[in-house]
Amino acid sequence: SIITDLIIKTISIENIIYTVANYYKISENQILSRKRTKEIAQARQIAMFLAKDLTTLTLESIGLNFGGKDHATVLYAYNVVTALTKKDNNVLHQISEIKELLKNL
């Protein structure tokens, strides 16, 4: 539908990374870094999850946008976050809040 197309076009990876970084009060560089502290790793995985969920980009393109990560890493992040949303309502709530912020950009 036209509405879906509009939403897909306006949500870019840049917007997702920016919004997720702001939401978790970390820098965009931290999301793109190789840092593995729990909060940064989870924010990065959520950003990758949203990139796969809200854009039409391939796993390869998403990985490249996250500092040259492998497509398998993106898929892994997507699966981890999907599993988390099923067992942790907090994560589910955070993701819907981030989606709302993205809609209003």
Secondary structure as GFF3:
##gff-version 3
##sequence-region A 1 105
A	DSSP	alpha_helix	2	10	.	.	.	ID=ss1
A	DSSP	alpha_helix	13	23	.	.	.	ID=ss2
A	DSSP	alpha_helix	28	32	.	.	.	ID=ss3
A	DSSP	alpha_helix	38	54	.	.	.	ID=ss4
A	DSSP	alpha_helix	59	65	.	.	.	ID=ss5
A	DSSP	alpha_helix	71	87	.	.	.	ID=ss6
A	DSSP	alpha_helix	89	103	.	.	.	ID=ss7
###
